[in-house]
Amino acid sequence: MRLEGVWLRYQRRAPWVLRETDVRIGPGEVAVVLGRNGVGKSTLLQLAAGVLRPTRGRVVDRPGVVGWVPERFPADQPFTVGAYLTAMGRVAGLSGPEADRAVRHWIDRLGLIRFHGVRLPQLSKGTAQKVGLAQALLRPPGLLVLDEPWEGFDATARELVPEVVGEVLAGGGAVLVSDHRGETVRLPGARHWTVADGTVAEEAPAGDAAVAVVELAIPAAGVAAAVARLRAAGHHVLRVREPAALPSTTRPASVPPADAVPTADAAPTAGSVPPGGPVPPGGPVSSAGPVSSAGPVLGSEGGLERGSGAPADAGNGELGGPTPSSPARGAPAERDLTRPAPEVTR
Amino acid sequence: MIALVRLRLAGFVRTGVALAPVLAGLLALGVLYGGGRAQPAEAYAVSAVVLFPVLAWQTKILLDVEPDVQRRLAQVVLGPARERAAGLLAAAVAGFGTVVVALIFPWLVGGVTGPTGPGDRAVVVGVALGVWVHLLALPGAVGLGALASRAITRSAGYGVAVLAVGVVGALVLGLSGSAVPWLAPPLMPAARALTGHPGPTTGVLLTAWAAAWATAALAGYAWGRRTRP
């Protein structure tokens, strides 16, 4: 899909929001739209999704099936979650049984089962956002447009976004996502489009200099061997800690199977954890003392094939100091697992 | 597109906002038929004029009940043309329901009577003319309501103003002796025609006039929505 010479303003004689915009995104690609509040990120996304029509220029080769997740899901509607999603599936062209299957799948996948019969206005912001995400995925989209998809999500749900993005990419779709919270560290390999002063510029990919942080849960007995293997493979082990609480198993789509630590499959695998603050080369590997049956959690950096270069942020205190907690159901350790954080340095 | 029509009708009914125009319509019909009995064609002709603002208001409410972002979601899924067509079709279906109520209502309250003299039309003919005159009013009312919808006017105040000006204009410009009767939908001319015995040519002309007016209003709606998702 391409935006060719696109200009947009909302009213005649109003200032231009976007000028002379030329961007393209192909199948299997993900682009992150960055920029300050009010610069036109959502406008760009809505142009791509087909919500807005360019004042000048054109959008060509837009895929036939587009999924758009707006920044705020319109929950003020007199339907239950199940009825709404089924109806949207039918609107998207699915037959009755197909819509039912798709709704069941995504309700289960996004943890909405207990909300199936709940009316939309009664949902919390985060749960309503999940419904918004589900409606965009009922038909596998050729283009998925996510406007601040992490907004209002809890820790577990934030991990789902990169999984969903990975599945869309694997299916040959393209993904556009806006972000102002640094959450796009979860999308390693994404192209970065920066919107500023009405123009869109694509930043060069950070390439090999980028890093990502992965946490692994391994059996306690294998800690020393795993650390040794990781270091031998060139990874930078940041720390070893006690697994206070682990989020659900996640595995970013762009991450190869956890062959770096063969024992990782024996225990739940945590999501990426961006620790904060400078980390000395060959950083400290500390024993966490008594370990639970789930084994200690080991933070490792450099385990991704394609780093994002996006800001990472503070971990749970050992290296990065305390961080503001985000809404989560688990213990502080679980919250920390999902927080974005400042730069990670080698 | 039919699924979106169903979704919008369901939203219209379940929010309860549908009650307001229905009650207004019943009130207007109650006043209309409370004064005595009339021949079906003549009674229905006045009924169509009275219902025109109700149908336009009902259309505006139906199109406005859906949140703006949900309307845009539907546009992304279906494309702009089908999203707009689904909204208008849903309004037409809801309006048709109101028309059916308006056609049945006078028989329930004894507001109409059969032929009483040699020149009176048969009941079947009177009812058929009543259906025709209501269907003449419906597309124009849907067009006016669409032009008054929030998607076009962007504010409740402007929406009410468009609705009021459109209704008053349709009635005033339709009065006999109007300099520019063609600017309004042919409600009043149709009502006047039904008090006599209109021929087929009159019927065709009035139908074409109503169709042209509704087409112009709906084209205006479609044009306005180009930059108002």
Interface residues (C-beta under 8 A of the other chain):
Chain A: Y10 Q11 Q46 A49 G50 V51 L52 R53 T55 V66 G67 W68 P70 R72 F73 P74 D76 Q77 P78 F79 A87 M88 R90 V91 A92 Q135
Chain B: A3 L4 R6 L7 A10 G11 R14 T15 E66 P67 D68 V69 Q70 R72 L73 A74 Q75 V76 V77 L78 G79 P80 R226 T227 P229
